């Protein structure tokens, strides 16, 4: 792939980002942290105005949108604390050791540095939390990388308004010119992704578009990391004892998780495996209320959901427990009510090609599984990677002492190999912003299953490790100096330590 010259406008954007990169990398952690907090404060101050724009462009509820701004601000502040703490730098120091077991060891020190300019393709379904100043953007800035955001076409006015707030905040925090810029248009995003000055990309969206962008990043003359969050159906396994113990509670939680934000969440439970003949379908019917129509994000998503819903309903053996509906208004906007399907395991196997694709909307499938089925074997049979997998257990099963404990442990192990987050007695929608969070998973959940897009570990995606050997103290990065001026955690291997290796196993 050869690099094509950018238009003058896009060339100016990339040139500003490239010029900013060394200056931004040289800023102190405290400086960048203050900038992140300034953005968070500004977003919260502008909440009423931003929500009004988002209501018009997305159709999401005021409570959902306000909560997203709160989450976005919280994540910015969490990342600010993280970069001051310095644990993301993973500073390691091996002191010189003339008596090293393999011969004299030089002084070696390792830390992480920013990659350089990054382009982030924002999401449609999270107009704040995964958009202009969402998780990926926060991680990119926290890492010390210039950020170019490609706005999502479904909320352009909101993207512009958010970008203006962020730009003013960064200027107020005295960050280098070119630290943050916004562009519009898919082709513009693709051209910038191909530019050799761009050192990484991030994306939240569909498998098709994510794969296209990932291939572009991989096929550049100098390939770059690309972190895409794509499709996920998030299977749920519910035991017979759990249903006997709390059928109504499980039914209510399931319905809430499936229908929240009209099912337009990457963590929505798309499939629930339940015992054949259980009372859960009746409990779901009993607890289902007449949900009002909810507008889908945009006409394209609505049309895609309508096609998927028609395919699922037309699959042999699929029975509508809650039929649901979708209609289109004069502007082409889609309005949906929830659809819940039941199907037996044999028919699910027969119709797998039609059923397994993600239904991005308020639709979920209950798969009725005969007693004695090897649940752990169902994961590799039906699924590749997912963001999450959930197990609902009874109180007794949670102790690990019931007769089915070996089967449950096997299921947990199977889930852990194919998802990024294993949940117990909860629901996958609602991703807590915490240091330990893992929001990722094997393909096609993400393009890189060794990373997360939520939580403090997200910052390391936009850094790379560098080791310094026998470097003079005065020329070392501050993170690696003996005086530790940043006051960060340093993992230190003193001289003579190699002679004690292996003693813990004796």
Secondary structure as GFF3:
##gff-version 3
##sequence-region A 1 506
A	DSSP	alpha_helix	8	25	.	.	.	ID=ss1
A	DSSP	alpha_helix	29	45	.	.	.	ID=ss2
A	DSSP	alpha_helix	47	58	.	.	.	ID=ss3
A	DSSP	alpha_helix	62	85	.	.	.	ID=ss4
A	DSSP	three_ten_helix	87	89	.	.	.	ID=ss5
A	DSSP	beta_strand	91	94	.	.	.	ID=ss6
A	DSSP	beta_strand	108	114	.	.	.	ID=ss7
A	DSSP	beta_strand	118	121	.	.	.	ID=ss8
A	DSSP	alpha_helix	135	143	.	.	.	ID=ss9
A	DSSP	beta_strand	147	150	.	.	.	ID=ss10
A	DSSP	three_ten_helix	153	155	.	.	.	ID=ss11
A	DSSP	alpha_helix	156	172	.	.	.	ID=ss12
A	DSSP	beta_strand	180	183	.	.	.	ID=ss13
A	DSSP	alpha_helix	186	194	.	.	.	ID=ss14
A	DSSP	beta_strand	200	204	.	.	.	ID=ss15
A	DSSP	alpha_helix	207	219	.	.	.	ID=ss16
A	DSSP	beta_strand	225	229	.	.	.	ID=ss17
A	DSSP	beta_strand	236	238	.	.	.	ID=ss18
A	DSSP	alpha_helix	240	259	.	.	.	ID=ss19
A	DSSP	three_ten_helix	260	263	.	.	.	ID=ss20
A	DSSP	beta_strand	271	275	.	.	.	ID=ss21
A	DSSP	alpha_helix	280	287	.	.	.	ID=ss22
A	DSSP	beta_strand	294	295	.	.	.	ID=ss23
A	DSSP	alpha_helix	299	313	.	.	.	ID=ss24
A	DSSP	beta_strand	319	322	.	.	.	ID=ss25
A	DSSP	beta_strand	325	328	.	.	.	ID=ss26
A	DSSP	beta_strand	334	337	.	.	.	ID=ss27
A	DSSP	beta_strand	339	344	.	.	.	ID=ss28
A	DSSP	alpha_helix	345	350	.	.	.	ID=ss29
A	DSSP	alpha_helix	352	355	.	.	.	ID=ss30
A	DSSP	beta_strand	363	369	.	.	.	ID=ss31
A	DSSP	alpha_helix	375	382	.	.	.	ID=ss32
A	DSSP	beta_strand	386	392	.	.	.	ID=ss33
A	DSSP	three_ten_helix	397	399	.	.	.	ID=ss34
A	DSSP	alpha_helix	405	418	.	.	.	ID=ss35
A	DSSP	beta_strand	419	424	.	.	.	ID=ss36
A	DSSP	three_ten_helix	456	462	.	.	.	ID=ss37
A	DSSP	beta_strand	463	469	.	.	.	ID=ss38
A	DSSP	three_ten_helix	473	475	.	.	.	ID=ss39
A	DSSP	three_ten_helix	478	480	.	.	.	ID=ss40
A	DSSP	beta_strand	490	493	.	.	.	ID=ss41
A	DSSP	three_ten_helix	497	500	.	.	.	ID=ss42
A	DSSP	three_ten_helix	503	505	.	.	.	ID=ss43
###
